[in-house]
């Protein structure tokens, strides 16, 4: 069975799908990625599908499932490298890829993840009580 490589780049895991996704390969990728997110504490996952010429409903569902698993484990998912024909096929199949952001390339995907992380940290900072207003006299 072929395994899809998962590379760590800073705070991001990069998954480059270069093989045809069989059911077994997809399930293994989901398990491997979940384990790597937990082991590394990464907060971003980029799935590069540049090498995929054709995407069917199975691959679309697999991408959605991976994004859901990643979100539960506190990691944002961005799919990059989608070809126009792949985008058209996904829309025709009625797969909206809810919860998945897309970008044209890996660099832009990394920027999206960095921006999302900065937004989350800003919100967390705003939710912290102000030391001046919570101090007791």
N, C-alpha and C positions, 0 to 999 in steps of 0.2 A: 504494500500500500504506500502511495506517495503521501508525504507530509508537506504542508505548506509552511515555508520558513517564516518565523516571527523574529524581527530584529528590533532591538532596543536602541532608540536614538534620543538621548536625553530623557525627558519625561513622557516619551511617546513610543508606542509599539507600532512598527510598520509591518503590515502583512501584504506581501506581493503575491497575488494569485497568478501563477504561471502554468497551472495544470488544469485539465478538465475536472470539474468538481463532481465526483461521484458522491452518493449518499454517505458512504463510509469516510471519505476524505473530509466532507463538510462537518460531520459529527466530530471527527478527530480534531479539526481546526477549532471548533467551538470549545471543546474541552481544553486543548492546548492554550488557547488564547485566554480563557478564564483563569487557568492556573498561572499564566505569565502575568496577568494584571495583578492578581493577588500577591504573587512572589515579588514583583518589582515595585508595586505601588504606583504604577504609571497612571496618569489621568487622561491619556489620549490614545486612541487607536486610529490608525490610518490604514484603510484597505485599498490597495492599488489594484484596479481591475483593467489596467491598460492592455494586458495581454489577452483579455477575453473578447473574442469576436462576437460571440452569441451569449445572451443571457436568457434563460428560461424562467418559468415561475419558481422552480426549485431553487435556483441560485438567488432569485429575488427574495424568497422567503428566508433563505439561509442568511443573507445580509441583514434582513430585519431582525432575525433571531440573535445574531451576533451583536447587533447594536443594542438590543434589549438587555442581553446578558452583561454587556460592557457598562451600560447605564446603571444597572443594579450594583455593579462593582465600582461605581464612581469614576467611570471613564467615558469621555465623549468620543463618538465614532464619526469619522468622515470618510466617505468613499471618494476616491480620486481616480482620474484617468478614464472616465466613462466616455465611450465613443458615441457619436450621434445616433448610430443605428441601435446601440444598446439602450439608450435613453428612450428612443421611439418604441422599441419592443416592450420595455417596462411599462410605459404608459398604455400601450395597446393591451397589455395583459392586465391592466388595472392595478398594478403594483405601485403604490405611491411612496414606498419606503419610508413610512412614518418613523420619526425619531432619528433619521439619518441625514446628516448634512452632506453635501457634495461639493467638490472643488475640481477644477480642471487639472491640477497637478499636485504633487506631493508638497511643494513649497507653499502653495496657497492653503492646502489642508493643514499644514503645521501652523500657519497664521490663524486660521479659524479656531483651532484648538487653543492656541495661546490666548486669543481674544476671549473665548468662552471661559477659560480658566481665570483670566483677570476679572471678568464680570462676576464670577462666583465668589472670588476673594473679596471684591468690593462689597458685595451684598453681605457677606459674612462679617466684614468689618463694620458695616452700618448696623448690624444686629447686635453687636457687642455693646454692653452698657457703658456709658460714659463714666469714667472714674470720678469726675467732679460731681455728677448728679447722684451717684450712688454712695458716695462717702458719707459716713455718719459723723456728726460733730462730737 
